[in-house]
Amino acid sequence: MPLSAVLITMNEAADLERCLRALHFVQEIVVLDSGSTDGTVELARRLGARVIETDWPGFGIQKNRAVAAATHDWVLSLDADEWCDETLAASIVQAMARAACDPRAPRAYRFRRLNLYRGQAMRHGDWGRDRPLRLFHRDAGRFSEVPVHESVQTREPVEQLPGLLWHDSIADYAEARAKYDRYARLSAQTLARQGRGGWLRAGVSALFAFLRSYLLRAGWLDGGGGLQLAWLGARYTFFKYYLARSQS
């Protein structure tokens, strides 16, 4: 069963080559770029991707555009700072072979994503429970069109494949804090529309977020990185509810 890999990019030249070279098992790579100035477009084309240059409407909308631009019905959606290990690549190939001959095969798959923080694999805490749905038939799901934390929505059974999707998105604490703050502002827009802001909710939710990541999900086993991420998650949670209150 032919498979299209789809990515959205903006100034991803530093990470893109690793991602694209690991996609040797797909039949098509589609890259939607929104104004890169660092050579991302040229690099993607040199590595065999079909590049579409477009505007930036938001994460979920852009990813749905990429899915719509794919030639094949089966799509694998990745970010430029992610890459499949060989076990996952083999699992995906096997899933496509199964889909080609068994009409009862699942049409949506998730897999474990191993996130790196400061070069360390975070195996515990909130980051250690990451199992995104990224491989699906275009008729079986689509991305939620929210400002941030978009995900594939489906009503069909989802199967988990063996292997790892590696994710190297944050190099240090300063970068992590800036990213969490940016996401807090975006998430606050949705919360404000839902009327879910407020000081009390912000404080209680932030405390729970820290305890969940650091204690309940054993983030402490990841050392200093686990503590920093638990704190940043709590800070993000507080500010998204606080900012939602000021916007409502």
PyMOL commands that set and color helices and strands:
alter all, ss='L'
color gray80, all
select helices_A, chain A and resi 13-21+40-46+59-69+86-101+127-129+173-193+199-216+219-247
alter helices_A, ss='H'
color red, helices_A
select strands_A, chain A and resi 3-9+28-33+50-53+74-79+82-84+108-117+120-121+133-137+142-143+152-153+159-170
alter strands_A, ss='S'
color yellow, strands_A
deselect
rebuild
show_as cartoon
